[in-house]
Amino acid sequence: MRNVSRRRFLWQTTGGLALAAAKPALKITSVKAVPLRVRGVEIPRNQTASRQVLSDFDSRRWRQFGPFSQLGGAILVQIRTDQGITGYGMGGGGGAAVYIIENHLSDLLMGTNPMNIELLWDQMFASTSFYGRRGVAIMAISGIDLALWDIAGKQAGLPVYRLLGGPTKEKVPAYYTGNDVEQGLKLGFGGVKISSFNDARTGKEGLRRDAERILAARKTLGPEPLLMVDALCAWDVPYTLELAERVAEARVHFIEEPLPPDDIDGYSRLCREVRGARIASGEHEATRFGFQELIRHKAVHIPR
């Protein structure tokens, strides 16, 4: 049997191909991308002043994510077709991703049938693999991929979630992401995820303050709502192990991305040794290949 991807299988079994086949083939006539400013996300454009204030070893210098990171570097992709159907997709990578789209991927896409979503993804991934595979190139491809699915939904006259198989539940649990724990409770969420923790380089004092924040959050939440923490890749293995032990009574549901994304051995150790809290990771993986490595090394409890 020929290998069939999950997306292709869902597309076929939901009748998406049949709906598309009944209409004339589309052709891509325009591919554009622009940086998209996300409200509430501020990216410093001029770092000179900060460099004058901060010492070379200040821990904040490891947290300057710059204008090409996910939300801070959001982009909007617009793909037009010869039949007037326009698709939009949100990606990341900021101006760097826009440059890749305008100077590489747009030439690959022009004149093609946007309904060949899986084929075009494979071609874009292979064509950028010598400089991409992760990071900015995949963020650019992601925006294009979403725009193609938007076109597919409009061509079929169905919302994209229907093309992907439709809902399996009427409702799904949701949690509040933010450091205002009381606000999360007021909004009626069943859990809260807090972030903005100290870097592991701040040592014991930073660890103490982080532990106090987590314990205080649990006290505010009470015994029932879920409590999650997102370290934004700022910790190391010893820091995470000690912190998890100190806050065991807070019953943290999961610790998200405590380590840098490539520390698979470290994640594997945390999955073995942390008690109570689960380890969530994968937000900075880009494709099935990265997730395969996390799962193969037993380096994640909750893929993100």
N, C-alpha and C positions, 0 to 999 in steps of 0.2 A: 504493500500500500504506500502511495506517495505521502511524504510528510506534509501535514497540514498544520499551519499555525493556529493558535486559539482564535485570533481575530478573524482569520479567513474562515475557520469552521463556523463561528458564530454568524459571520456575514452570510455564508451559504445557507445555513439552517434556518435563518430568520427570513429568508426570501429576498434579501437585499439585492442579490445578483439578478434575480428574476425581474424585480422592479426596475433595475437599471437597464436591463437588456431590452425592455419594452420601449425605451426611449432612445433617440439618436445619441451617438457617442459625443461626449463633451471633449473640448480641447482647451488646455490652459493657454491664455493669451497674455497674462500679466502676473508677476510675482513681486510684491513689495513688502518691505518691513520697516517699521519705525520704532524707536525706543518709546516705552510706555511708562509714564511716571505713576507709580502706585502710591496713593495717598497714605501718609503716615510713615513711609519708608524714606529716610533721608540718607543720601550718600554724599560724604564729603568730597568735593571736587578738588579742593586745594589742600594738600597735606603738608605744605611747607611750614605753616604755623605750628601744626601739631608736632612736627619733627623738632622744631626749636624748643618746644616745651617739654616733650617727653624724652627721657634718657634712652639710650640704645637698648636697654634691657627692661624697659617698662612693659608690663604684661599686656597693656592695651595695644601695643604694636603688632601683636599676633592676632588681633581682632578687627583689623581694618580690612573689611571684605571687598571694598571697592565697588565700582559701577557695573561690573559684569556678573555679579552674583544673582542668583534666582530672582527674588522679588525686587531687590534693588536694581537689577538689570533687566526688568521685564521688557518684552517687546511685543508688538502686535503685527501679525503677518496677515496680509490680504492677498488672496488668489482669485483672479477673475477668469471667467471662461467665455468661450465664443457664443454661448447661449444666454448670457446675462446672469448666470448664477455666480455669486461671489461668496467665498468662504473666508472666515476669520479664525485665527488661532493665536493663542497667547503662549509665548515661549520665554526664554531667559537669555542671558548673555549680553544684554545691552548693545552698545554700538559695535562690539566685536562680532556678535551674532548677526547683526544687520549687515555688516561687511561680508561675512561668509555667504549669507543668502544672496546679496546683490552681486557679488563677484564670483560665485561658484555655483550655488545650488539653483539659482534662477535659470541659468543656461541649461542645466540638466532637466528642468521641469517644463520649459517652454515647448508648447506643441504636443505635450503628452496628454493622455486621458487621465483626469484626476480620479476616476473611479478605480484605477489600478493602485490602490493605496499601499498594499503590502509590497508590490513590485517596486514602487517608487521609494518606499522606505529602505528596502534592501539596497537599491542603487545609491541612494544618498549616503547610507552608512558605509558602504564599501568605498565610495568615492572620497569620503573624508577620513577614512580609517588611518591613513599615514600621518595625519596631524590631529585627528579627533579621537574617536572611540568613547570619550567621556567629556564632561565639561562643556565648553562653549559650543562646540560643533553639535553635540547632541541637543543642547538647549535650542539651537537654531532649527534642527530637524524636527524637534518636538512641536514648535510653533507651526511649521509647515504641515506636519502630520494632522494636527488638530484642525487646521484650515481645510485639509482634504476631506476629513470626516464631516466637517460642516457642510461642504459641498455635497457629499454623499447623502446626508440627511435631507437636504433641500431637494436634491434630485429625486429621491424616493418619496418625498412628502411625509417623512417620519422624523421624530426626534432621534438623535444619535443613540440615546440609551435603548431605544427600541431595536435599532440595528444590531446592537451588541447583546441582545437577548432579553431585554426588558427587566423589570424589577423582580426580585425574589421575595421581598418583604414589603409590607405597607409602610413600615417605619424602621429606622435604624438608630442605634444610640449615637449621641453626639456629646462632645465635651468642649469646654471653653478653653481657649488658649490665650493666656494673658496673666499678668502678675497681680491684677486686682481680683483676689479670690472672692471677695464679697460680691463683686459685680457678677461674676460667674454664677454664684448662687442665686442672685436676684433674677437673672435671666432664665433660671429654671433648668440649667444644664445638670446632668448627672455626674459630672466630673470636671476637674480643672487641671490644666497643664501649665506649669510655671517655668520660666526660663530666666535668662540674664544672670547666670551664676558666675562665680569667680573662676579665673583660670587656675589650672593646677600649679602654675608657677608662683602663685601667691602663698603657697605653702600651708602650714597649719592654721594660720590666722584666717586665710580665705576659706579653708575647709570648715572651720568652726562657724563662720558666718553663714556659709551655705547650709550647714546642718540646722542652724537656728531658723533659717527661712523655711525650710521644709517642714520642720516640726511645728512652726507657727501656722503654716498653711493648713496642716492637718487639724490643728486646734480650731481654726476658723471654720473649716469645712464640717467638722463633726465626724462621727464614725462611719457614716454611710457613703457619701459621694466618693468617687474615685479620685485619687491624686496621682498625677504624673509629673515628671520633671524632664526638661529638655536641656542638656548641657551644651548643645551646639558645638560638639567636638572639642571642648575646652579642657577635658581632664585627661589623666593617664590612668593606667591600671591600678597602681597603689592608691591614688587619690579616690578613685571610684569605689574600690573595695572597702576602704576605711569609712568613706561617707555612707555607703549603703549599710554598714554595720551600725554606725551612729544613729541613723534615722530609721532603724528597723521598726520601731514602734509606730512610725507614721504610716506604715503599710502602703508604701509607694507601689502603684500598679505596674508602671514601667519606667525605666530610665532610658531616655532617647538620646542616641548618639553621644555617649560620654567620651569616645575616643576619635581621633582622626579617621577618616573613612578607610584608609588603606591598612590600618592596623588590624588585620584579620586575626592574627594570632592573639592579640590582646582581647578582641571581642570574644574569641573562642574561650579564653580563660575566664572572662567575666561570666559567660553563659554557664560555665561549670561551677564557679565559686560564689557568685552573688546569691544570697538566699532571700527568698520572698519576692523581691522585685524582678520583673522580666527585663530583658535587654532588647530594646528596639533599635533597629538600624536599617540602612539602605536608602535613606532619603537622598544621599549624594551618589548613589549608584545610578547608572543611566540606562542600562539595557538588561536583558535576561542573563547576559554573560556575567555581569557583576553579581547579580543575585544568586546565580548558580554557585559561585565561589563562597558566598556567605553561608549558603545552605550546606554545601559539601563539607565545609570546615566546622559546621555546627556553631556558627559565630553569630547567630541571631535567633531570638525567640519570636519577635514580632517584626516581620519585614515591613518597611515603611514605603 
